Amino acid sequence: QVQLVESGGGLVQPGGSLRLSCTVTGTIFSIYRMGWYRQAPGKQRELVAAIASGGGTNVADSVKGRFTISRDNAKNTVYLQMNSLKPEDTAVYYCNRIGVVGPQGSWGQGTQVTVSS
C-alpha cells in the first residue's frame, strides 16, 4: 500500500521561507514523476511543481522564481523549497505521484502552510 507523508508546514510571515518534505513508501519511488499540489479554502487543488524521475522540473507561473522542487531517490523523498512566501500561498500542501492523466493514487494528510503577519 502506497503511503505519502508530508511535513514541514507551519505559520510564516510574508517574505519568509519553508521547506516541505514528502516521504513515500510502498512503491518504487524513483520511477515516478512526483508533484506538489496545494488546496486553499474554497478552491480546487492545483499542481504547484513537478519533478520527473530523471530530475527535470517545472513549476506553476504563480510560484516561478520562488519555489523549487527537488527529490532524493535514496530517501524516497520529494522536497519543496518555498521562498518569498505570500499570503496567497496559504493552503494545505500535498504531494503525489503524477500519472498520465493527473495525480495517481490516494492522498496523504497534507501539511498546512499559513502565510500571515
C-alpha positions as CSV (number, residue, x, y, z in Angstrom):
1,Q,0.0,0.0,0.0
2,V,1.4,3.4,-1.0
3,Q,1.7,5.9,1.7
4,L,2.7,9.6,1.4
5,V,3.6,11.6,4.5
6,E,4.0,15.3,4.1
7,S,5.7,17.5,6.7
8,G,7.4,20.9,7.2
9,G,4.4,23.3,7.1
10,G,3.7,26.0,9.6
11,L,3.0,29.6,10.2
12,V,5.4,32.1,8.5
13,Q,5.4,35.8,7.9
14,P,5.2,37.2,4.3
15,G,8.6,37.0,2.7
16,G,9.6,34.0,4.8
17,S,10.7,30.5,3.8
18,L,9.7,27.0,4.4
19,R,10.9,23.6,3.2
20,L,8.3,20.9,2.8
21,S,9.2,17.2,2.7
22,C,7.2,14.2,1.5
23,T,8.3,10.7,2.1
24,V,6.8,7.9,0.0
25,T,6.6,4.2,1.0
26,G,5.1,1.1,-0.6
27,T,6.2,1.7,-4.1
28,I,9.3,2.2,-6.3
29,F,9.6,5.9,-5.8
30,S,12.4,6.6,-8.2
31,I,10.4,5.7,-11.4
32,Y,7.6,8.2,-10.8
33,R,7.1,11.8,-11.7
34,M,6.2,13.5,-8.5
35,G,4.3,16.6,-7.8
36,W,3.4,19.1,-5.1
37,Y,-0.1,20.3,-5.0
38,R,-2.0,22.8,-2.9
39,Q,-5.5,23.5,-2.0
40,A,-6.7,26.8,-0.5
41,P,-10.0,27.1,1.3
42,G,-12.8,27.2,-1.3
43,K,-10.5,26.5,-4.2
44,Q,-9.7,23.4,-6.2
45,R,-6.5,21.5,-5.7
46,E,-3.8,22.8,-8.1
47,L,-0.4,21.5,-9.2
48,V,2.4,23.8,-8.0
49,A,5.5,22.0,-9.0
50,A,6.6,18.7,-10.6
51,I,9.8,16.7,-10.9
52,A,10.4,13.9,-13.3
53,S,12.2,10.6,-12.4
54,G,15.3,12.0,-14.1
55,G,15.1,15.3,-12.3
56,G,13.6,17.6,-14.8
57,T,11.3,20.2,-13.1
58,N,8.6,22.6,-13.9
59,V,6.6,25.0,-11.6
60,A,3.4,26.9,-11.9
61,D,3.7,30.5,-13.1
62,S,2.3,31.7,-9.7
63,V,5.4,30.4,-7.9
64,K,8.1,30.6,-10.5
65,G,11.3,32.1,-9.1
66,R,10.1,31.4,-5.6
67,F,9.5,27.7,-5.2
68,T,12.0,24.9,-6.1
69,I,11.1,21.2,-6.2
70,S,13.8,18.5,-5.7
71,R,14.0,14.8,-4.9
72,D,16.2,12.3,-3.1
73,N,15.6,8.9,-4.6
74,A,17.7,7.2,-1.9
75,K,15.4,8.6,0.7
76,N,12.2,8.2,-1.2
77,T,11.5,11.9,-0.6
78,V,10.5,14.9,-2.6
79,Y,11.0,18.4,-1.3
80,L,9.5,21.8,-1.9
81,Q,11.6,24.8,-1.0
82,M,9.4,27.9,-0.7
83,N,10.9,31.3,-0.6
84,S,9.4,34.8,-0.6
85,L,6.2,33.4,0.6
86,K,3.0,35.4,0.1
87,P,-0.4,35.3,1.9
88,E,-1.9,33.8,-1.3
89,D,0.4,30.8,-0.8
90,T,-1.6,29.8,2.2
91,A,-3.0,26.3,1.6
92,V,-2.7,22.7,2.5
93,Y,0.1,21.2,0.5
94,Y,0.1,17.6,-0.7
95,C,2.5,15.5,-2.7
96,N,1.5,12.7,-5.1
97,R,2.7,10.7,-8.0
98,I,1.8,12.1,-11.4
99,G,0.3,9.6,-13.8
100,V,-0.6,10.0,-17.5
101,V,-3.8,11.9,-16.8
102,G,-3.0,13.5,-13.4
103,P,-2.4,12.6,-9.8
104,Q,-2.2,8.9,-9.2
105,G,-3.4,7.1,-6.2
106,S,-4.6,8.2,-2.8
107,W,-3.5,11.3,-1.0
108,G,-1.7,11.8,2.3
109,Q,-2.8,14.1,5.1
110,G,-1.1,17.1,3.7
111,T,0.7,19.9,5.6
112,Q,-0.7,23.3,6.3
113,V,1.1,26.4,5.2
114,T,-0.1,29.7,6.6
115,V,1.5,32.9,5.5
116,S,0.4,35.8,7.7
117,S,1.7,38.7,9.6
